[in-house]
Amino acid sequence: MKQNSQMRTILADLESKKKVSGMNNKPGAKLNFAQKSIIKNLEKKVSKMAKTNDFSDMDGTLKIGLILLAIAILLAIFGLGLISGIAGLVGIICTIIGLVNTYG
């Protein structure tokens, strides 16, 4: 959501620079160096924002929940059922809270 608003402001900035610098001339018209550099910088910003989120961008509670769920699965494989159940329960609770914080 925050990225969408940032992308909108960057695209609006690009449109305003086009109007100010006269970049909306004929299609295929030559651009000067300053216009090319402005477009290149704004395209880089938009492409960085359009990339998918990775693990470091997640909510902290969501990360803890997912890590605890992974630990619970590993503990269940090694036969530590009680500890695995507790870790899984806490992991599910943290995951739900993290998802509510992220998308709620």
C-alpha positions as CSV (number, residue, x, y, z in Angstrom):
1,M,0.0,0.0,0.0
2,K,2.8,2.4,0.9
3,Q,4.7,1.3,-2.2
4,N,1.7,2.1,-4.4
5,S,1.5,5.6,-3.1
6,Q,5.2,6.1,-3.6
7,M,5.0,4.8,-7.1
8,R,2.1,7.1,-7.8
9,T,4.1,10.1,-6.6
10,I,7.1,9.1,-8.7
11,L,5.0,8.7,-11.8
12,A,3.3,12.0,-11.1
13,D,6.8,13.6,-10.7
14,L,7.8,12.1,-14.1
15,E,4.7,13.5,-15.7
16,S,5.3,16.9,-14.3
17,K,8.9,16.9,-15.5
18,K,7.7,15.9,-18.9
19,K,5.4,18.9,-19.0
20,V,7.9,21.4,-17.7
21,S,10.8,20.3,-19.9
22,G,8.6,19.9,-23.0
23,M,9.2,16.2,-23.3
24,N,5.8,15.5,-24.6
25,N,6.7,16.6,-28.1
26,K,6.3,14.4,-31.1
27,P,6.8,10.7,-30.7
28,G,10.4,9.7,-31.5
29,A,11.7,13.2,-30.8
30,K,15.3,13.4,-29.5
31,L,15.8,13.9,-25.8
32,N,18.6,15.9,-24.3
33,F,21.0,14.6,-21.7
34,A,19.1,16.1,-18.7
35,Q,15.8,14.6,-19.8
36,K,17.4,11.2,-20.4
37,S,18.9,11.2,-16.9
38,I,15.7,12.2,-15.2
39,I,13.8,9.4,-17.0
40,K,16.5,6.9,-16.2
41,N,16.5,7.8,-12.5
42,L,12.7,7.7,-12.2
43,E,12.6,4.3,-14.0
44,K,15.2,2.9,-11.6
45,K,13.1,4.1,-8.6
46,V,9.9,2.6,-10.1
47,S,11.6,-0.7,-10.8
48,K,13.0,-0.9,-7.3
49,M,9.6,-0.4,-5.9
50,A,8.0,-2.9,-8.2
51,K,10.2,-5.7,-7.0
52,T,8.7,-8.3,-4.8
53,N,9.1,-8.1,-1.1
54,D,11.6,-10.4,0.5
55,F,11.9,-11.8,4.0
56,S,13.6,-8.7,5.4
57,D,10.6,-6.5,4.4
58,M,8.1,-8.5,6.4
59,D,6.5,-7.5,9.7
60,G,8.6,-8.6,12.7
61,T,5.9,-10.6,14.3
62,L,5.2,-12.4,11.0
63,K,8.9,-13.3,10.7
64,I,9.0,-14.7,14.3
65,G,5.9,-16.8,13.6
66,L,7.2,-18.3,10.4
67,I,10.6,-19.1,12.1
68,L,8.8,-20.7,15.0
69,L,6.7,-22.8,12.6
70,A,9.8,-24.0,10.9
71,I,11.4,-24.9,14.2
72,A,8.2,-26.7,15.2
73,I,8.4,-28.8,12.1
74,L,12.0,-29.7,12.7
75,L,11.3,-30.6,16.3
76,A,8.4,-32.8,15.2
77,I,10.7,-34.6,12.8
78,F,13.2,-35.4,15.6
79,G,10.4,-36.6,17.9
80,L,10.1,-33.8,20.4
81,G,6.3,-33.6,20.2
82,L,5.5,-31.5,23.3
83,I,8.1,-28.8,22.5
84,S,7.1,-28.9,18.9
85,G,3.5,-28.4,19.7
86,I,4.2,-25.4,21.9
87,A,6.5,-23.9,19.3
88,G,3.9,-24.5,16.6
89,L,1.1,-23.0,18.7
90,V,3.1,-19.8,19.4
91,G,4.2,-19.7,15.8
92,I,0.7,-19.9,14.5
93,I,-0.4,-17.1,16.9
94,C,2.5,-14.9,15.9
95,T,1.9,-15.6,12.2
96,I,-1.8,-14.6,12.5
97,I,-0.9,-11.4,14.4
98,G,1.7,-10.5,11.8
99,L,-0.7,-11.1,9.0
100,V,-3.3,-8.9,10.7
101,N,-0.7,-6.2,11.2
102,T,0.4,-6.4,7.6
103,Y,-2.9,-6.7,5.8
104,G,-5.4,-5.5,8.4
